[in-house]
Amino acid sequence: MKTLSILSIGSFAFLYLFSSCHKPRNEYVEMVFKLPLNITPTTDTVNVGDTLTFEASFPDNLKEEFSGQYYRFQNFDFKTRVAFNKLGDTSLLISQQPGATSSFTVTNELGGITGPSETFGGVGFVYEFNTYKLKIKMVVKQKGVFAISFYSQLYTKNTQLSFIDLGQTASGGKRIAVLDNIWYLINNGNTHFGLYSKNTKVGNITLPDVKNYETEATYTFVVK
């Protein structure tokens, strides 16, 4: 009887282990998408009274940065934010530099900046005909070196993208798309990073998110 009991326990343990190994397991797939923006004029120096124009026009079919695959984002809230900073102290990171929203007069023409504080504001795109659009004009009022940066509040929120179907895992579970970050690309990377690095402390740009924010999503210029 004792031998039978041991065999029974062993059998149950084997069955439990077997079923656990073959239980469908979900896989969370982190994704990053990049939104293009344009700022004109593209020169690194402007004068007081000049106008900067911010524009965007991109389709809702976006490329995922890691896989290269395209996915449709219909009327999606990217939770885009903008930061205005005046640079000049190379011992401070950009996040520690003073805010500078009051150094500009902002006019929204299509979508635009909402709820601005001295440093931050929301950015709302217009979505129509499967395209995201934005147009903002800003008149410069003060001299100095300025940086204007874009980022998403969805960063680190692990937002599940339920409208993206990635199929199943090898065990029969779901492959779940999770938004890791939204990156921004200003003027195809022509953001005057050399000027930026001379006027503020550069962060750890070996990290992909920091590299994007400081080298591609931050536009630096001098106002004379």
HELIX and SHEET records of a PDB file:
HELIX    1   1 LYS A    2  CYS A   21  1                                  20    
HELIX    2   2 ILE A   94  GLN A   96  5                                   3    
HELIX    3   3 THR A  101  SER A  103  5                                   3    
HELIX    4   4 ASN A  187  GLY A  189  5                                   3    
HELIX    5   5 PHE A  193  ASN A  199  1                                   7    
HELIX    6   6 PRO A  208  LYS A  211  1                                   4    
HELIX    7   7 ASN A  212  GLU A  216  3                                   5    
SHEET    1   A 6 PHE A 104  LEU A 110  0                                        
SHEET    2   A 6 THR A 131  VAL A 140 -1                                        
SHEET    3   A 6 THR A  51  PRO A  59 -1                                        
SHEET    4   A 6 GLU A  27  THR A  40 -1                                        
SHEET    5   A 6 ARG A 175  ILE A 186  1                                        
SHEET    6   A 6 THR A 159  GLN A 160 -1                                        
SHEET    1   B 6 THR A  45  VAL A  46  0                                        
SHEET    2   B 6 THR A 218  VAL A 223  1                                        
SHEET    3   B 6 GLY A 144  SER A 152 -1                                        
SHEET    4   B 6 THR A  80  LEU A  87 -1                                        
SHEET    5   B 6 PHE A 120  GLY A 124 -1                                        
SHEET    6   B 6 GLY A 112  THR A 114 -1                                        
SHEET    1   C 2 ASN A  61  LYS A  63  0                                        
SHEET    2   C 2 TYR A  70  ARG A  72 -1                                        
SHEET    1   D 3 PHE A 104  LEU A 110  0                                        
SHEET    2   D 3 THR A 131  VAL A 140 -1                                        
SHEET    3   D 3 VAL A 126  GLU A 128 -1                                        
END                                                                             
